[in-house]
Amino acid sequence: MVVIGAGLGGLLSAAQFLRRGQRVAIVERLAHPGGRFTAKTFHGAQVSTGAVHMLPFGTNGELAAMLRALGVPHHIHDSEVFASFHVRGRQVICRSVLQLAGVFGPRQFAEFVRLGAAMLLRQPRPDERTQTYREWLDRRISRNASPELYAYFERVCHFALSVGLDDVRYPEIVETTKNMFRYGAPGIVDGGCAALTGELERRVVEGGADLRLQHDVVAIEQTSGAVSGVRVRARQTGDEVLLRAPIVISNVGPWATRRLVAVPAGVASRANVAALPQPIPLPRGEQTTDAGDAEPSAPRAVASGLKVHLLSDESIIPHRGIMYCLDTERIAGVVQPSNSDRRLAPPGKHLLITHQLMRGDDVNVEREAARADLRRLFGNDFGTKIQILTMSQYRGEWPVNRAMQGEDVAPATGITGLYLVGDAVKPSGYLMVEGVAQSVNALLDTLDGPETHTPSRPPKSRAFRWLVAPPPPHPGS
Ligand SMILES: Cc1cc2nc3c(=O)[nH]c(=O)nc-3n(C[C@H](O)[C@H](O)[C@H](O)COP(=O)(O)OP(=O)(O)OC[C@H]3O[C@@H](n4cnc5c(N)ncnc54)[C@H](O)[C@@H]3O)c2cc1C
């Protein structure tokens, strides 16, 4: 079989199929594996290609479970707090949900409890099923009357999902929130995301995978509606080869996969391509892109964001979790991954990473908004004790998420033997790399039968542990 792309989804798929005794070739266009879940050393810091070194559900999550099952060495530093909040010019640390009363004050906290109960203790009603998150919130609270509470819901959505309140449906928020509470605290990977995908790379290469870096898949070949292989071009020489395989797993997202499918003459083949899942609908302001002669125009639905790496002389966040920012214009949250592993920052420094939603196409406006927020958060320390290391935007072919939360597609395509994995194949309620791991489980379910691999969710009772502190790791973690 051939895996297109050595991102986390491609590497996990390769490891799973090697374990089944299959021959696996992985084709990756870049000089390194890991995709958006790896890092480069820059000025002594681990600057990530995407992720903020964080696993959304930490040791308890589905990615950690899959790594354990595959025997991939790793260590995750779970957050020891619920989160902290930058609000009214200072940071408030909440070990548990009840401590949010100190962030919101009594009236807004009572509203928080009422909304939380509606979200978590009952199913969405028929009228709520079609509402966007903003519509649902606006019918219950007002930004003017409850500014901190409104900002809380908004910033968690921006940081965790990289989508605006208008871009995600309320039922998906319910599923995601339930999972966040059931699984437990997020965690930072020891050594950062490069260490994790580095171990996976070692595992698949030792397991016999043929890993071809700096090779582009330029076409997916099919015969009579069944995949027959991929055409691969070496970046350095331009040489092309055909890798024949009855199974091809694409880690490059549904839209890029559609573009790669070669359409020989014949209506039947065109129909197969048309049956490939389309990542739709179109979020505000996204452009329609033409896929070429064989395809109708179709929009791209991705979650985009802007991330800033900072080095600080002093520790800013005194825990391993997320500091949500309720008094900024754009920055939704900040993490300090060097709290979990000192090697992520140069000696004597602390690594901070901020994340915000891209609200428009003008990158300079977004960057200036980030700088303004950094001045708001850190005052005169910004530019002196706290310096920007990198500032990068993620959209188009390198987004935060290839499908908006809740707009994902299934692993099976209209072409026999061609499957999709990755963060456009997240099942409902699973965000980011937890969704990538679940996409691989979903692929295995597609091949072996429903729910043979996708584990059941942790019991609801675990969610209540958050009232006092983060839930402990699962037994066996
Ligand atoms: C700013 C930012 C912050 C994030 N923070 C977090 C976080 O803290 N926690 C978290 O869980 N997730 C986070 N994410 C999301 C997470 O990084 C991604 O969901 C995950 O890495 C996606 O993995 P993937 O395997 O689906 O795709 P990718 O990592 O994109 O892998 C696809 C691979 O395919 C290769 N490829 C593409 N086309 C071809 C071709 N034609 N031929 C050969 N190879 C090809 C690419 O080079 C790439 O290596 C963040 C993302 C961003 C951008």
The ligand as an ORCA input file, in Angstrom:
! r2SCAN-3c Opt
* xyz 0 1
  C      -0.994     27.086     14.252
  C      -1.443     25.690     14.535
  C      -1.594     25.291     15.847
  C      -2.035     24.001     16.121
  N      -2.064     23.575     17.414
  C      -2.374     22.285     17.679
  C      -2.198     21.757     18.974
  O      -1.621     22.374     19.859
  N      -2.639     20.517     19.232
  C      -3.186     19.751     18.240
  O      -3.618     18.660     18.546
  N      -3.253     20.188     16.975
  C      -2.852     21.422     16.669
  N      -2.877     21.867     15.389
  C      -3.408     20.979     14.347
  C      -2.439     19.856     14.005
  O      -1.160     20.392     13.800
  C      -2.944     19.160     12.768
  O      -4.305     18.794     12.949
  C      -2.192     17.881     12.443
  O      -0.808     18.073     12.539
  C      -2.608     17.451     11.046
  O      -1.957     16.282     10.686
  P      -2.314     15.573      9.320
  O      -1.585     14.285      9.322
  O      -3.784     15.534      9.130
  O      -1.807     16.542      8.147
  P      -0.386     17.201      7.818
  O       0.419     17.376      9.031
  O      -0.662     18.421      7.028
  O       0.335     16.125      6.884
  C       0.169     16.077      5.490
  C       1.516     15.801      4.851
  O       1.313     15.556      3.459
  C       2.382     16.164      2.747
  N       1.925     16.331      1.349
  C       0.983     17.194      0.903
  N       0.796     17.027     -0.412
  C       1.633     16.043     -0.822
  C       1.888     15.416     -2.061
  N       1.234     15.739     -3.188
  N       2.838     14.443     -2.120
  C       3.500     14.079     -0.985
  N       3.286     14.634      0.217
  C       2.365     15.599      0.309
  C       2.631     17.440      3.500
  O       3.910     17.969      3.232
  C       2.469     16.983      4.949
  O       3.684     16.546      5.505
  C      -2.382     23.114     15.066
  C      -2.191     23.510     13.748
  C      -1.699     24.771     13.486
  C      -1.436     25.139     12.070
*
